[in-house]
Amino acid sequence: MSSCRELLAGGTAALALLRRMGLRLGLGLGLGLGLGLLVAAPAAAYEGIGRPATPAEVRAWDIDVRPDFKGLPKGAGTVAQGMVVWEAKCASCHGIFGESNEVFSPLVGGTTAKDIVTGRAARLTDPGFPGRTTMMKLSSLSTLWDYIYRAMPWTAPKSLTHDEVYAVSAYLLNLGGVLPDEFTLSDVNMAQVQQRLPNRNGMTTDHGLWPGRSLGNGGKPDVKVAACMSNCAVETSVASLLPEHARNNHGNLAEQQRLVGAQRGADTTRPAGAAPVAATAGAAATAATAATAATAAAPSAAMLDLARKHNCLACHGVANKIVGPALNDVAARYRGRADGAAYLKQRIVGGGSGVWGAIPMPAQTLPAADAELLARWLAGVSVP
């Protein structure tokens, strides 16, 4: 990663080229070629086209943290604080202990105390251990910090404070056996903690993409390929065919794939080309939930705000399933049930699985009063 601060130092030649081309990078052009150049360009030279970025605008984008920890903001967070943030904002997708393999790949696992000593995750080269977790592959602690800060939680990126990012990073490292329970991670000790990563020595810089290792200066290309120069194929066709009698030999593939990502298995319980069960059921459910949709969604802006506040809408759409069922579907099932509000409150607070499918809902850490309001709303009971 190169900080925007570094672009300022090397931008003179590029700026001269842009001037010869008669161009100026302005905010109105929306070109992401380095905000450092925006500051370097004299405003008077290109009257009426764009404007230089202000220092505050540059700072808003200049948030990357390099492997040498340049760009790391001041802050600190304990493992205990990280656990609280994790259970509130991260566990619903990644599991209470970072072990979730239902929605996203596991973050923790596959490393040993010996790996912390050697700096190489031995199981990465073990054919008998096919799993690959984030902790096994992570070689730079700055990457973990930077990614959490700019991208998490996925429903509200960049909403965590610096201290919360330190705390969540500390909690993940604690789950991986890298840090003790009472540890406080901060900008002061990040470099020392880097020396305990289980795969810190697992990254190579012996390639042409690394700074200072150009192909003419001892670097090696990432890939080796021989160009096709004659009799080259113009088009290729790749296809596979599974006999109808063998489609479901290994169970329904649609139930064996994660709900997030490109790999979505075919429903092998039905003939090839048939509409998925979910689509068929969804069409029938539309009429059944139409009456409750207005009740569950339209007059409940305050409740939707409350659900959004506690990240409920990360997994539950109002009228559509995401990871968990649609809120309208939940309301349709429990509306009118005598113990509906009490039951839903227990499910919200305690979590569970099996009612809406195999994917579990983790226990949620939210105030009891808020859980009560959400449960009463879904069950159709008047909200105080």
C-alpha positions as CSV (number, residue, x, y, z in Angstrom):
1,M,0.0,0.0,0.0
2,S,1.2,3.5,-0.8
3,S,0.0,6.3,1.4
4,C,-1.4,9.4,-0.3
5,R,1.4,11.2,1.5
6,E,3.9,9.3,-0.6
7,L,2.2,10.3,-3.8
8,L,3.0,13.9,-3.1
9,A,6.7,13.2,-3.2
10,G,6.6,11.4,-6.5
11,G,3.9,13.4,-8.3
12,T,5.9,16.1,-10.0
13,A,6.6,14.2,-13.3
14,A,3.0,12.9,-13.5
15,L,1.7,16.5,-13.0
16,A,3.9,17.8,-15.7
17,L,2.6,15.1,-18.1
18,L,-1.0,16.0,-17.2
19,R,-0.2,19.7,-17.9
20,R,1.2,18.8,-21.4
21,M,-2.0,16.9,-22.0
22,G,-4.0,20.0,-21.1
23,L,-5.7,18.2,-18.2
24,R,-6.3,19.0,-14.6
25,L,-7.6,16.6,-12.0
26,G,-10.5,18.2,-10.2
27,L,-13.1,16.8,-7.8
28,G,-15.7,17.3,-10.6
29,L,-13.9,14.9,-12.9
30,G,-14.0,12.1,-10.3
31,L,-10.7,10.5,-11.3
32,G,-9.0,8.4,-8.7
33,L,-5.4,9.0,-9.8
34,G,-4.1,10.2,-6.4
35,L,-5.5,13.0,-4.3
36,G,-2.0,14.2,-3.6
37,L,-1.8,15.6,-7.2
38,L,-4.9,17.6,-6.5
39,V,-3.1,19.5,-3.8
40,A,0.0,20.0,-5.9
41,A,-1.8,21.4,-8.9
42,P,-1.9,25.3,-8.8
43,A,-5.5,26.5,-9.0
44,A,-4.7,29.5,-11.1
45,A,-3.3,27.5,-14.0
46,Y,-6.7,26.0,-14.9
47,E,-9.2,28.6,-14.1
48,G,-12.8,27.4,-13.9
49,I,-12.2,23.6,-14.0
50,G,-12.5,21.8,-10.7
51,R,-10.7,22.9,-7.6
52,P,-7.8,21.7,-5.5
53,A,-8.8,19.2,-2.7
54,T,-8.9,20.7,0.7
55,P,-6.6,19.2,3.4
56,A,-9.8,17.8,5.1
57,E,-10.8,16.0,1.9
58,V,-7.4,14.5,1.5
59,R,-7.4,13.3,5.1
60,A,-10.8,11.6,4.6
61,W,-9.2,9.4,1.9
62,D,-5.7,9.1,3.3
63,I,-6.5,6.4,5.8
64,D,-4.4,3.4,4.6
65,V,-2.0,1.8,7.0
66,R,1.2,0.4,5.5
67,P,3.1,-2.7,6.5
68,D,5.6,-0.5,8.4
69,F,2.6,1.0,10.2
70,K,3.0,4.4,8.7
71,G,-0.5,6.0,8.7
72,L,-1.6,4.1,11.8
73,P,-3.7,6.5,14.0
74,K,-3.3,6.8,17.7
75,G,-5.6,4.7,19.8
76,A,-5.9,1.6,22.0
77,G,-8.4,-1.2,22.8
78,T,-8.5,-4.2,25.1
79,V,-9.5,-7.8,24.3
80,A,-12.5,-7.4,26.6
81,Q,-13.7,-4.3,24.8
82,G,-13.2,-6.0,21.5
83,M,-15.5,-8.9,22.6
84,V,-18.3,-6.5,23.3
85,V,-18.0,-4.8,19.9
86,W,-17.6,-8.1,18.2
87,E,-20.8,-9.6,19.7
88,A,-22.8,-6.5,18.8
89,K,-21.5,-5.9,15.3
90,C,-19.5,-8.8,14.0
91,A,-20.8,-12.1,15.4
92,S,-24.0,-12.3,13.4
93,C,-21.9,-13.0,10.2
94,H,-18.6,-14.3,11.6
95,G,-19.7,-16.3,14.6
96,I,-19.2,-15.7,18.3
97,F,-15.7,-17.1,18.1
98,G,-14.8,-16.2,14.5
99,E,-15.6,-19.8,13.5
100,S,-18.6,-19.2,11.2
101,N,-18.5,-21.2,8.0
102,E,-22.2,-20.6,7.1
103,V,-22.0,-17.2,5.5
104,F,-18.3,-16.3,5.4
105,S,-15.2,-18.4,5.7
106,P,-13.8,-18.9,9.2
107,L,-11.5,-16.2,10.5
108,V,-9.8,-18.2,13.3
109,G,-8.4,-21.7,13.5
110,G,-5.7,-23.8,11.9
111,T,-2.8,-22.2,13.7
112,T,-0.7,-23.5,16.6
113,A,1.6,-22.2,19.3
114,K,4.6,-23.5,17.3
115,D,3.4,-21.3,14.3
116,I,3.7,-18.3,16.5
117,V,7.3,-19.2,17.2
118,T,8.3,-20.0,13.6
119,G,6.1,-17.4,11.9
120,R,4.9,-19.9,9.4
121,A,1.4,-21.5,9.4
122,A,2.4,-25.1,8.9
123,R,-1.1,-26.3,7.9
124,L,-1.1,-24.1,4.8
125,T,1.1,-26.8,3.2
126,D,-0.6,-29.7,4.9
127,P,-2.8,-31.5,2.3
128,G,-4.7,-33.2,5.1
129,F,-5.9,-29.8,6.4
130,P,-7.8,-28.2,3.5
131,G,-9.3,-25.3,5.5
132,R,-7.9,-21.8,5.1
133,T,-8.7,-19.2,7.7
134,T,-7.8,-15.6,7.9
135,M,-5.5,-16.2,10.8
136,M,-3.6,-18.8,8.9
137,K,-2.9,-16.5,5.9
138,L,-2.4,-13.1,7.6
139,S,1.2,-12.0,7.3
140,S,0.8,-8.3,8.1
141,L,-1.1,-6.9,11.1
142,S,-1.6,-3.6,9.3
143,T,-3.7,-5.4,6.7
144,L,-6.1,-6.7,9.5
145,W,-6.4,-3.3,11.1
146,D,-6.8,-1.4,7.8
147,Y,-9.5,-3.8,6.4
148,I,-11.6,-3.7,9.6
149,Y,-11.4,0.1,9.7
150,R,-12.3,0.8,6.1
151,A,-14.8,-2.1,5.4
152,M,-16.4,-3.3,8.6
153,P,-19.1,-3.8,9.6
154,W,-20.3,-4.5,6.0
155,T,-23.6,-2.7,6.7
156,A,-21.9,0.5,7.9
157,P,-18.2,0.7,6.7
158,K,-15.9,3.1,8.5
159,S,-18.4,3.5,11.3
160,L,-16.0,2.0,14.0
161,T,-13.8,4.4,16.0
162,H,-10.1,3.9,16.0
163,D,-10.3,2.5,19.6
164,E,-13.0,0.0,18.5
165,V,-10.8,-1.2,15.6
166,Y,-7.9,-1.8,18.0
167,A,-10.2,-3.6,20.4
168,V,-11.7,-5.9,17.7
169,S,-8.3,-6.6,16.3
170,A,-7.1,-7.5,19.8
171,Y,-10.1,-9.8,20.3
172,L,-9.5,-11.7,17.0
173,L,-5.8,-12.1,17.8
174,N,-6.8,-13.4,21.3
175,L,-9.2,-15.9,19.6
176,G,-6.2,-17.1,17.6
177,G,-4.0,-17.5,20.6
178,V,-1.7,-14.7,19.7
179,L,-2.6,-12.3,22.6
180,P,-3.6,-13.0,26.2
181,D,-7.0,-12.1,27.7
182,E,-5.8,-9.0,29.5
183,F,-3.9,-7.5,26.6
184,T,-4.4,-3.9,25.3
185,L,-3.5,-3.4,21.6
186,S,-2.4,0.1,20.6
187,D,-0.5,2.1,18.0
188,V,2.5,1.9,20.3
189,N,2.8,-1.9,20.5
190,M,1.5,-2.9,17.0
191,A,5.0,-3.6,15.7
192,Q,5.7,-5.9,18.7
193,V,2.5,-7.8,18.1
194,Q,3.4,-8.2,14.4
195,Q,6.3,-10.4,15.5
196,R,3.8,-12.9,17.0
197,L,1.6,-13.5,13.9
198,P,1.5,-17.2,13.1
199,N,2.2,-16.6,9.4
200,R,4.3,-13.4,9.5
201,N,7.1,-15.1,7.5
202,G,4.7,-16.5,5.0
203,M,4.9,-13.6,2.5
204,T,7.5,-13.4,-0.2
205,T,8.8,-10.1,-1.6
206,D,10.8,-11.9,-4.4
207,H,8.7,-10.7,-7.3
208,G,8.6,-7.9,-9.7
209,L,5.6,-6.2,-8.0
210,W,7.4,-5.4,-4.8
211,P,8.9,-1.9,-4.5
212,G,12.6,-1.9,-5.4
213,R,12.3,-5.4,-7.1
214,S,11.6,-4.4,-10.7
215,L,12.0,-7.1,-13.3
216,G,15.3,-5.4,-14.3
217,N,16.5,-5.3,-10.7
218,G,16.4,-8.9,-9.6
219,G,12.6,-9.3,-9.3
220,K,10.7,-12.2,-10.7
221,P,7.3,-12.0,-12.4
222,D,4.3,-13.4,-10.5
223,V,3.4,-15.7,-13.3
224,K,5.1,-17.5,-16.2
225,V,3.3,-18.0,-19.4
226,A,4.2,-18.7,-23.1
227,A,2.3,-16.5,-25.5
228,C,0.3,-18.2,-28.2
229,M,1.7,-16.9,-31.5
230,S,0.2,-19.3,-34.1
231,N,-2.9,-21.5,-34.6
232,C,-4.5,-19.8,-31.6
233,A,-8.0,-20.8,-30.7
234,V,-10.5,-18.1,-31.5
235,E,-13.2,-19.4,-29.2
236,T,-13.3,-22.0,-26.5
237,S,-16.3,-23.9,-25.2
238,V,-16.4,-25.4,-21.7
239,A,-19.4,-27.5,-20.6
240,S,-20.2,-30.2,-18.1
241,L,-23.1,-32.7,-18.0
242,L,-24.4,-34.6,-15.0
243,P,-26.8,-37.5,-15.7
244,E,-30.3,-36.9,-14.3
245,H,-30.1,-40.0,-12.1
246,A,-27.0,-38.7,-10.5
247,R,-28.0,-35.1,-9.8
248,N,-28.7,-35.7,-6.1
249,N,-26.1,-38.4,-5.4
250,H,-24.4,-36.2,-2.8
251,G,-27.4,-34.4,-1.4
252,N,-29.0,-31.1,-2.4
253,L,-26.2,-28.8,-3.6
254,A,-28.3,-25.7,-3.0
255,E,-28.1,-26.5,0.8
256,Q,-24.3,-26.9,0.7
257,Q,-23.3,-23.5,-0.5
258,R,-22.9,-20.2,1.3
259,L,-25.6,-17.7,0.8
260,V,-23.1,-14.9,0.1
261,G,-20.8,-15.0,-2.9
262,A,-20.8,-16.4,-6.4
263,Q,-21.0,-20.1,-5.6
264,R,-24.7,-20.9,-5.4
265,G,-25.5,-24.6,-5.8
266,A,-28.2,-25.9,-8.0
267,D,-31.3,-27.4,-6.4
268,T,-30.6,-31.0,-7.3
269,T,-33.9,-32.3,-5.8
270,R,-35.6,-31.0,-8.9
271,P,-35.1,-31.6,-12.6
272,A,-32.5,-29.5,-14.4
273,G,-34.0,-26.2,-15.5
274,A,-36.9,-26.3,-13.0
275,A,-37.6,-23.2,-10.9
276,P,-35.9,-23.4,-7.5
277,V,-38.1,-24.3,-4.5
278,A,-37.3,-20.9,-3.0
279,A,-38.7,-19.1,-6.0
280,T,-41.9,-21.3,-6.1
281,A,-42.4,-20.9,-2.4
282,G,-41.7,-17.2,-2.7
283,A,-44.5,-16.7,-5.2
284,A,-47.0,-18.4,-3.0
285,A,-45.8,-16.6,0.1
286,T,-46.2,-13.2,-1.6
287,A,-50.0,-13.4,-1.3
288,A,-49.8,-14.7,2.2
289,T,-47.6,-11.9,3.4
290,A,-49.2,-9.1,1.5
291,A,-51.6,-8.4,4.3
292,T,-49.0,-8.3,6.9
293,A,-46.5,-6.3,4.8
294,A,-48.3,-3.0,5.4
295,T,-48.7,-3.7,9.1
296,A,-45.1,-4.8,9.5
297,A,-43.4,-2.2,7.4
298,A,-45.3,1.0,6.6
299,P,-46.4,2.3,10.0
300,S,-43.2,1.1,11.8
301,A,-40.5,3.6,10.8
302,A,-39.4,3.9,14.4
303,M,-39.1,0.1,14.7
304,L,-37.2,-0.2,11.5
305,D,-34.8,2.4,12.8
306,L,-34.4,0.4,15.9
307,A,-33.8,-2.8,13.9
308,R,-31.3,-0.9,11.8
309,K,-29.5,0.4,14.9
310,H,-28.9,-3.2,16.2
311,N,-27.8,-4.4,12.7
312,C,-30.9,-6.6,12.3
313,L,-31.3,-5.5,8.7
314,A,-27.9,-6.9,7.8
315,C,-29.4,-10.4,7.8
316,H,-33.1,-9.7,7.5
317,G,-34.8,-7.8,4.8
318,V,-38.3,-6.3,5.4
319,A,-39.9,-8.2,2.5
320,N,-37.0,-10.4,1.3
321,K,-34.8,-13.0,2.8
322,I,-31.1,-12.2,3.1
323,V,-29.4,-14.6,5.5
324,G,-32.3,-14.9,7.8
325,P,-36.0,-14.7,7.0
326,A,-37.8,-11.6,5.9
327,L,-39.3,-9.6,8.8
328,N,-42.7,-9.8,7.0
329,D,-42.5,-13.6,7.0
330,V,-41.6,-13.6,10.8
331,A,-44.6,-11.3,11.5
332,A,-46.9,-13.5,9.4
333,R,-45.9,-16.6,11.3
334,Y,-46.3,-15.2,14.9
335,R,-48.9,-12.5,14.5
336,G,-51.9,-13.5,16.7
337,R,-50.0,-16.2,18.6
338,A,-50.7,-15.7,22.4
339,D,-47.0,-16.1,23.4
340,G,-45.6,-14.6,20.2
341,A,-43.9,-11.5,21.7
342,A,-42.4,-13.5,24.6
343,Y,-41.2,-16.2,22.2
344,L,-39.7,-13.8,19.7
345,K,-37.9,-11.9,22.5
346,Q,-36.3,-15.1,23.7
347,R,-35.2,-15.9,20.2
348,I,-33.7,-12.5,19.7
349,V,-31.8,-12.6,22.9
350,G,-30.8,-16.2,23.0
351,G,-30.5,-17.0,19.3
352,G,-31.3,-20.4,17.8
353,S,-31.7,-22.5,14.6
354,G,-33.9,-24.9,12.9
355,V,-37.1,-22.9,12.5
356,W,-36.1,-21.1,9.3
357,G,-33.4,-23.4,8.1
358,A,-30.0,-24.7,9.1
359,I,-28.2,-21.4,9.4
360,P,-28.2,-20.4,13.1
361,M,-29.0,-17.0,14.5
362,P,-26.4,-16.0,17.1
363,A,-27.5,-14.6,20.4
364,Q,-27.9,-10.8,20.2
365,T,-26.5,-8.3,22.7
366,L,-29.0,-5.5,22.9
367,P,-30.9,-3.8,25.8
368,A,-33.8,-5.9,27.1
369,A,-36.1,-3.0,26.5
370,D,-35.2,-2.8,22.8
371,A,-35.6,-6.6,22.4
372,E,-39.0,-6.3,23.9
373,L,-40.0,-3.6,21.5
374,L,-38.8,-5.5,18.5
375,A,-40.5,-8.7,19.6
376,R,-43.9,-6.9,20.3
377,W,-43.7,-5.2,16.9
378,L,-43.1,-8.4,15.0
379,A,-45.8,-10.3,17.0
380,G,-48.4,-7.6,16.2
381,V,-48.7,-6.5,19.8
382,S,-49.0,-2.8,20.5
383,V,-45.7,-1.0,21.1
384,P,-45.7,1.4,24.1
